[in-house]
Amino acid sequence: MLYSISLNSHEHSQDLGVLSFRILHHLRDGCMSMDEDRRLRYRDNIFWIRNRADLITSWTGKVCPEDLISDTRTVLAVFKAFQEISEAFMDLVAMYLRDNRIPPRDDYDNIERIDLFSSSQKQLLRGMNGLRNRIIHRYNGTDELLALSGILGSVPDILRLVQVIEEWIEKP
């Protein structure tokens, strides 16, 4: 089941913050257990990541980046899907930190502070976040071919990161 919440005022966002704090966890025998509503929020982000990764794969097939680069529509679609994947991962990282009572900060600090991933997986997350920023803000004349190659090559690693998160949220 997927759901979304639309907030129209600052007052409602404060109410949501209080509500989410209440439903995040409950203590059982000294261990924290994740509430099913919170699991759904994780799963929603995971669904989003998997969906966008599948779209990237279906749009690009087995075509090499050099052959795709002239197809502006596909390149822009891949960049947008990758942006959404990266943002969903940064949300997952911040959620994990909060659920482990570590106050979230900026994306790069959050990646450093999460203990769920290996150093190589953290490096992938840093690279994804950096590439996302370069694509969005067009830093230093982003090399679109290099960016596209990086994205296409990272899809299997992205899906492995999802598996790590899925295993964690399913723990009792």
C-alpha positions as CSV (number, residue, x, y, z in Angstrom):
1,M,0.0,0.0,0.0
2,L,1.4,3.4,-1.0
3,Y,0.3,6.7,0.3
4,S,1.3,10.3,0.3
5,I,0.6,13.2,2.6
6,S,0.1,16.7,1.4
7,L,0.9,19.5,3.8
8,N,-0.6,22.9,3.2
9,S,0.7,24.8,6.2
10,H,3.6,25.0,8.7
11,E,1.1,24.1,11.5
12,H,0.3,20.8,9.8
13,S,3.9,19.9,9.3
14,Q,4.5,20.4,13.0
15,D,1.6,18.1,13.7
16,L,3.0,15.5,11.4
17,G,6.4,15.8,13.1
18,V,4.8,15.0,16.5
19,L,2.7,12.2,15.0
20,S,5.7,10.6,13.3
21,F,7.7,10.8,16.5
22,R,4.9,8.9,18.3
23,I,4.6,6.2,15.8
24,L,8.3,5.6,14.9
25,H,9.2,3.1,17.6
26,H,8.1,1.5,20.8
27,L,10.3,-0.1,23.4
28,R,10.0,-3.8,23.9
29,D,12.4,-5.6,26.4
30,G,15.0,-2.8,26.0
31,C,15.0,-3.2,22.2
32,M,13.5,-0.8,19.7
33,S,11.0,-2.2,17.3
34,M,10.0,-0.5,14.1
35,D,6.3,0.4,13.8
36,E,4.6,-1.0,10.7
37,D,3.7,2.6,9.5
38,R,7.4,3.4,9.5
39,R,8.2,0.2,7.6
40,L,5.7,1.4,5.0
41,R,7.5,4.7,4.6
42,Y,10.8,2.8,4.0
43,R,9.1,0.5,1.6
44,D,7.6,3.4,-0.3
45,N,11.1,4.9,-0.9
46,I,12.4,1.4,-1.8
47,F,9.5,1.0,-4.3
48,W,10.4,4.4,-5.8
49,I,14.1,3.5,-6.2
50,R,13.3,0.1,-7.7
51,N,10.7,1.6,-10.1
52,R,13.1,4.3,-11.3
53,A,16.0,1.8,-11.7
54,D,13.6,-0.4,-13.8
55,L,12.7,2.6,-15.9
56,I,16.3,3.5,-16.5
57,T,16.9,-0.1,-17.6
58,S,13.9,-0.2,-19.9
59,W,14.7,3.1,-21.5
60,T,18.3,2.3,-22.2
61,G,18.2,-1.5,-22.8
62,K,21.6,-2.8,-23.9
63,V,22.4,0.3,-25.8
64,C,25.8,1.8,-24.9
65,P,25.9,5.4,-23.6
66,E,27.6,6.7,-26.7
67,D,24.6,5.7,-28.8
68,L,22.1,7.1,-26.3
69,I,23.7,10.5,-25.8
70,S,22.1,12.0,-29.0
71,D,18.6,11.0,-27.7
72,T,18.0,14.1,-25.6
73,R,14.6,12.9,-24.3
74,T,16.0,9.6,-23.0
75,V,19.1,11.3,-21.5
76,L,16.9,13.8,-19.6
77,A,14.5,11.0,-18.5
78,V,17.5,9.0,-17.2
79,F,18.9,12.0,-15.4
80,K,15.5,12.7,-13.8
81,A,15.0,9.1,-12.7
82,F,18.5,9.1,-11.2
83,Q,17.9,12.3,-9.4
84,E,14.8,10.7,-7.8
85,I,16.7,7.6,-6.9
86,S,19.4,9.6,-5.2
87,E,16.9,11.8,-3.3
88,A,15.0,8.7,-2.1
89,F,18.3,7.2,-0.9
90,M,19.2,10.3,1.0
91,D,15.7,10.2,2.6
92,L,16.3,6.6,3.6
93,V,19.7,7.4,5.1
94,A,18.1,10.3,7.1
95,M,15.3,8.1,8.2
96,Y,17.7,5.4,9.4
97,L,19.7,7.9,11.4
98,R,16.6,9.3,13.0
99,D,15.3,5.8,13.8
100,N,18.6,5.1,15.5
101,R,18.5,8.4,17.5
102,I,21.2,10.1,15.5
103,P,20.1,13.6,14.4
104,P,20.3,13.9,10.6
105,R,22.4,16.6,9.1
106,D,23.4,17.3,5.5
107,D,23.5,14.4,3.0
108,Y,27.3,13.9,3.1
109,D,27.5,13.9,6.9
110,N,24.5,11.5,7.0
111,I,26.3,9.1,4.7
112,E,29.4,9.2,6.9
113,R,27.4,8.5,10.1
114,I,25.3,5.6,8.9
115,D,26.5,2.2,10.1
116,L,24.4,0.1,7.8
117,F,26.6,0.3,4.7
118,S,30.2,-0.7,4.0
119,S,32.8,1.9,3.1
120,S,32.4,1.0,-0.6
121,Q,28.6,1.4,-0.4
122,K,29.0,4.7,1.3
123,Q,31.4,5.8,-1.5
124,L,28.6,4.8,-4.0
125,L,26.1,7.0,-2.1
126,R,28.5,9.9,-2.0
127,G,29.1,9.5,-5.7
128,M,25.4,9.3,-6.4
129,N,24.7,12.4,-4.4
130,G,27.6,14.3,-6.1
131,L,26.4,13.3,-9.6
132,R,22.9,14.2,-8.7
133,N,24.1,17.7,-7.7
134,R,26.2,18.1,-10.8
135,I,23.3,17.1,-13.1
136,I,20.8,19.4,-11.3
137,H,23.1,22.4,-11.0
138,R,25.2,21.9,-14.1
139,Y,28.4,22.3,-12.2
140,N,31.5,22.8,-14.3
141,G,29.8,22.0,-17.6
142,T,28.7,18.5,-16.6
143,D,29.9,15.9,-19.1
144,E,26.6,14.2,-20.0
145,L,28.2,11.1,-21.6
146,L,30.3,10.5,-18.4
147,A,27.3,11.1,-16.2
148,L,25.1,8.8,-18.3
149,S,27.8,6.1,-18.3
150,G,28.1,6.4,-14.5
151,I,24.3,6.1,-14.0
152,L,23.9,3.1,-16.3
153,G,26.9,1.3,-14.6
154,S,25.6,2.0,-11.1
155,V,22.1,0.5,-11.4
156,P,23.1,-3.0,-10.2
157,D,25.0,-1.5,-7.2
158,I,22.0,0.7,-6.4
159,L,19.8,-2.4,-6.3
160,R,22.3,-4.1,-3.9
161,L,22.0,-1.1,-1.6
162,V,18.3,-1.5,-1.6
163,Q,18.7,-5.1,-0.5
164,V,20.8,-4.0,2.5
165,I,18.0,-1.6,3.6
166,E,15.3,-4.3,3.0
167,E,17.2,-6.8,5.2
168,W,17.5,-4.2,7.9
169,I,13.8,-3.1,8.0
170,E,12.7,-6.8,8.1
171,K,14.7,-7.5,11.2
172,P,12.5,-8.0,14.3
